[in-house]
Amino acid sequence: MDDLLALDNQICFSLYAVNRAVTSRYRSLLAELDLTYPQYLVMLVLWERARSDQPTRVSDLGARLRLDSGTLTPLLKRLAQRGLISRVRSLVDERVVTISLTEEGVDLRELAIQVPQKLLCGLDVAPERLLALRNELKAVLKAMEIQGEKVPNG
C-alpha cells in the first residue's frame, strides 16, 4: 500500500509543482510584454471583456480571477501607472470602481497573442492531453468550490 503521506502521492504537490513550472515558463515570455503573470491574467480578462463591450468592475474582476481586493488593487495600480488600464470610481456609488483598457492596453493584446503558442512550443505533450487536463482541472475546481460552500466556517 502506498504511503498516504508520501510527498509524491500528494495531488496538492503535483499541482503546486506544475503551477511553479508553468509560471516560470510564462515569466520569460511575459518579460517581453513587461507584465508579471498576475498582471497577464488581469489583462486576459480585460481583453476578453473588451470584445463584448462590457464594463468591468473591480469586484467582477476579482471574482473571475478568484483574487481578493487586497491582492487585486496593487496589480491594478501598477497596470494603471503603465498606462494599460484606467480606473474610474462610480459617481453613484463610490465603492464601485470600473476598469477599462487604454489604447495601449488594447494594443498590447496583439503582442500577447503569441504567448500561448510560445508557451507550448517545445513541449512534447499532445494538445488534446492539455485540453483534457484543463477540463479536468476546471471540474475539480468546481467540485472544490461547491464543497467549500457546504463546509461551515469555524
SEGUBA-629518 format. One record per residue (C-alpha): residue number from 1; residue in one letter; z, y, x. Coordinates in nm, 2 decimals. Example, Ala and Ser with C-alpha at 12.3 -4.5 7.8 and 13.67 -1.06 7.14 Angstrom:
BEGIN
- i  aa  z  y  x
- 1  A  0.78  -0.45  1.23
- 2  S  0.71  -0.11  1.37
//
This chain:
BEGIN
- i  aa  z  y  x
- 1  M  0.00  0.00  0.00
- 2  D  -0.09  0.34  0.13
- 3  D  0.19  0.58  0.22
- 4  L  0.20  0.83  -0.07
- 5  L  0.34  1.10  0.17
- 6  A  0.08  1.05  0.45
- 7  L  -0.09  1.38  0.51
- 8  D  -0.44  1.22  0.49
- 9  N  -0.36  1.08  0.15
- 10  Q  -0.29  1.42  0.00
- 11  I  -0.55  1.58  -0.22
- 12  C  -0.40  1.92  -0.16
- 13  F  -0.45  1.88  0.22
- 14  S  -0.82  1.78  0.18
- 15  L  -0.87  2.08  -0.05
- 16  Y  -0.68  2.31  0.20
- 17  A  -0.88  2.18  0.50
- 18  V  -1.22  2.22  0.32
- 19  N  -1.12  2.57  0.20
- 20  R  -1.04  2.68  0.55
- 21  A  -1.37  2.53  0.69
- 22  V  -1.58  2.69  0.42
- 23  T  -1.40  3.03  0.46
- 24  S  -1.45  3.01  0.83
- 25  R  -1.82  2.94  0.79
- 26  Y  -1.85  3.23  0.55
- 27  R  -1.68  3.46  0.79
- 28  S  -1.97  3.49  1.03
- 29  L  -2.22  3.52  0.75
- 30  L  -2.03  3.79  0.58
- 31  A  -1.98  3.98  0.91
- 32  E  -2.34  4.08  0.88
- 33  L  -2.26  4.24  0.54
- 34  D  -1.93  4.39  0.67
- 35  L  -1.74  4.20  0.40
- 36  T  -1.44  3.98  0.40
- 37  Y  -1.45  3.66  0.20
- 38  P  -1.23  3.80  -0.08
- 39  Q  -1.44  4.12  -0.09
- 40  Y  -1.75  3.90  -0.12
- 41  L  -1.60  3.72  -0.42
- 42  V  -1.54  4.06  -0.59
- 43  M  -1.89  4.17  -0.52
- 44  L  -2.03  3.84  -0.66
- 45  V  -1.85  3.91  -0.99
- 46  L  -1.97  4.27  -1.00
- 47  W  -2.33  4.17  -0.92
- 48  E  -2.31  3.91  -1.20
- 49  R  -2.17  4.16  -1.45
- 50  A  -2.42  4.43  -1.34
- 51  R  -2.71  4.22  -1.46
- 52  S  -2.56  4.22  -1.81
- 53  D  -2.47  4.59  -1.80
- 54  Q  -2.11  4.50  -1.89
- 55  P  -1.84  4.74  -1.76
- 56  T  -1.59  4.55  -1.55
- 57  R  -1.22  4.63  -1.60
- 58  V  -0.99  4.55  -1.31
- 59  S  -0.79  4.32  -1.54
- 60  D  -1.11  4.12  -1.62
- 61  L  -1.20  4.10  -1.25
- 62  G  -0.85  3.97  -1.17
- 63  A  -0.87  3.71  -1.44
- 64  R  -1.21  3.59  -1.33
- 65  L  -1.10  3.56  -0.96
- 66  R  -0.75  3.44  -1.05
- 67  L  -0.60  3.73  -0.85
- 68  D  -0.31  3.95  -0.94
- 69  S  -0.34  4.32  -0.93
- 70  G  -0.13  4.34  -0.61
- 71  T  -0.39  4.14  -0.43
- 72  L  -0.69  4.29  -0.60
- 73  T  -0.60  4.66  -0.57
- 74  P  -0.62  4.68  -0.19
- 75  L  -0.95  4.49  -0.19
- 76  L  -1.10  4.74  -0.44
- 77  K  -0.97  5.04  -0.25
- 78  R  -1.15  4.91  0.07
- 79  L  -1.47  4.85  -0.12
- 80  A  -1.45  5.20  -0.27
- 81  Q  -1.39  5.35  0.07
- 82  R  -1.70  5.17  0.19
- 83  G  -1.89  5.33  -0.09
- 84  L  -1.98  5.00  -0.26
- 85  I  -1.79  5.05  -0.58
- 86  S  -1.65  5.33  -0.79
- 87  R  -1.32  5.31  -0.98
- 88  V  -1.27  5.51  -1.30
- 89  R  -0.95  5.54  -1.49
- 90  S  -0.99  5.54  -1.87
- 91  L  -0.92  5.88  -2.03
- 92  V  -0.79  5.69  -2.34
- 93  D  -0.56  5.45  -2.16
- 94  E  -0.47  5.54  -1.80
- 95  R  -0.37  5.18  -1.73
- 96  V  -0.73  5.07  -1.77
- 97  V  -0.95  5.10  -1.46
- 98  T  -1.32  5.02  -1.48
- 99  I  -1.51  4.92  -1.17
- 100  S  -1.88  4.97  -1.12
- 101  L  -2.12  4.92  -0.84
- 102  T  -2.26  5.22  -0.65
- 103  E  -2.62  5.23  -0.54
- 104  E  -2.52  5.10  -0.20
- 105  G  -2.33  4.82  -0.37
- 106  V  -2.63  4.72  -0.57
- 107  D  -2.85  4.73  -0.26
- 108  L  -2.61  4.50  -0.07
- 109  R  -2.70  4.22  -0.31
- 110  E  -3.04  4.19  -0.16
- 111  L  -2.88  4.11  0.18
- 112  A  -2.62  3.88  0.03
- 113  I  -2.88  3.66  -0.15
- 114  Q  -2.93  3.48  0.19
- 115  V  -2.57  3.39  0.22
- 116  P  -2.56  3.07  0.01
- 117  Q  -2.87  2.92  0.18
- 118  K  -2.74  3.01  0.53
- 119  L  -2.40  2.85  0.44
- 120  L  -2.56  2.52  0.36
- 121  C  -2.81  2.53  0.65
- 122  G  -2.75  2.25  0.89
- 123  L  -2.51  2.07  0.66
- 124  D  -2.60  1.71  0.62
- 125  V  -2.49  1.69  0.26
- 126  A  -2.73  1.65  -0.03
- 127  P  -2.74  1.94  -0.27
- 128  E  -2.68  1.71  -0.56
- 129  R  -2.35  1.60  -0.40
- 130  L  -2.24  1.96  -0.35
- 131  L  -2.32  2.04  -0.72
- 132  A  -2.13  1.73  -0.83
- 133  L  -1.84  1.83  -0.62
- 134  R  -1.84  2.18  -0.76
- 135  N  -1.85  2.05  -1.11
- 136  E  -1.56  1.81  -1.04
- 137  L  -1.35  2.09  -0.88
- 138  K  -1.41  2.30  -1.19
- 139  A  -1.30  2.02  -1.41
- 140  V  -0.98  1.96  -1.20
- 141  L  -0.91  2.34  -1.21
- 142  K  -0.94  2.35  -1.58
- 143  A  -0.72  2.05  -1.63
- 144  M  -0.46  2.20  -1.40
- 145  E  -0.47  2.53  -1.58
- 146  I  -0.43  2.36  -1.92
- 147  Q  -0.14  2.16  -1.78
- 148  G  0.01  2.47  -1.63
- 149  E  0.02  2.63  -1.97
- 150  K  0.21  2.34  -2.11
- 151  V  0.48  2.34  -1.84
- 152  P  0.78  2.56  -1.93
- 153  N  0.90  2.82  -1.67
- 154  G  1.24  2.78  -1.53
//
